[in-house]
Amino acid sequence: MNGEEQMDQAQMKQLEEMKKKLLAQILSKEAYERLGRVRLANANLAAQTELYLLQLYQAGKLQDRVTDEKLRQVLTVLTQKKEFNIRRR
């Protein structure tokens, strides 16, 4: 490993730690635990949910902590299958 790769890894680790701290502030204890369980079952969904919540936070659209109920609603919206009907004429 060269010095640049080590620096990139250190930066990535630092960003992950900052993200964890911010999510712990945004989410209630129950919601944070649920997100952890989602991460174990579906890492892509967890990453998508984290990104969505952090974007809401940065935009100033989160007034209160995200409760477990609100997190379940977000997860429901993000997991809904979108159906496409292609009609040929």
C-alpha positions in Angstrom: 0.0 0.0 0.0 1.3 3.4 -0.8 0.8 6.5 1.2 -2.1 7.8 -1.0 -4.1 4.6 -0.5 -3.6 4.7 3.3 -4.7 8.4 3.3 -7.8 7.5 1.2 -8.7 4.6 3.6 -8.2 6.9 6.6 -10.4 9.6 5.1 -13.1 7.0 4.3 -12.9 5.7 7.9 -13.2 9.2 9.2 -16.3 9.9 7.0 -17.9 6.7 8.2 -17.4 7.7 11.8 -18.9 11.2 11.2 -21.8 9.6 9.4 -22.4 7.2 12.4 -22.3 10.1 14.9 -24.7 12.2 12.8 -27.1 9.3 12.4 -27.0 8.7 16.1 -28.1 12.3 16.7 -30.8 12.2 14.0 -32.4 8.9 14.9 -34.0 7.8 18.1 -32.4 4.8 19.8 -35.0 2.4 18.4 -34.7 3.8 14.9 -30.9 3.5 15.0 -31.2 -0.1 16.1 -33.6 -0.8 13.3 -31.3 0.7 10.8 -28.5 -1.5 12.1 -30.7 -4.6 11.6 -31.6 -3.4 8.1 -27.9 -3.0 7.3 -27.3 -6.6 8.2 -30.2 -7.8 6.0 -29.8 -5.4 3.1 -26.7 -3.2 3.0 -27.9 -1.4 -0.1 -31.2 -0.4 1.4 -29.5 0.8 4.6 -27.0 2.9 2.6 -29.9 4.4 0.5 -31.8 5.2 3.7 -28.8 6.7 5.4 -28.1 8.9 2.4 -31.8 10.0 2.3 -31.8 10.9 6.0 -28.6 12.8 5.8 -29.8 14.8 2.8 -33.0 15.7 4.7 -30.9 16.7 7.7 -28.5 18.9 5.6 -31.5 20.5 3.9 -32.9 21.4 7.3 -36.1 19.4 6.8 -35.7 17.3 9.9 -37.3 19.2 12.8 -37.3 16.4 15.4 -35.5 13.1 15.8 -36.6 10.4 13.5 -38.6 7.9 15.4 -38.8 4.2 14.7 -42.3 4.7 13.1 -41.0 7.4 10.8 -38.0 5.3 9.8 -40.4 2.4 9.0 -42.3 4.8 6.7 -39.1 5.8 5.0 -38.1 2.2 4.5 -41.6 1.3 3.1 -41.3 4.1 0.5 -37.8 3.1 -0.5 -38.7 -0.5 -0.9 -41.9 -0.1 -2.9 -41.6 -1.8 -6.2 -42.1 0.5 -9.1 -44.1 -1.1 -11.9 -43.6 -0.1 -15.5 -46.2 -0.9 -18.1 -44.8 -0.9 -21.6 -47.4 -0.8 -24.3 -46.6 -1.4 -27.9 -48.8 0.0 -30.5 
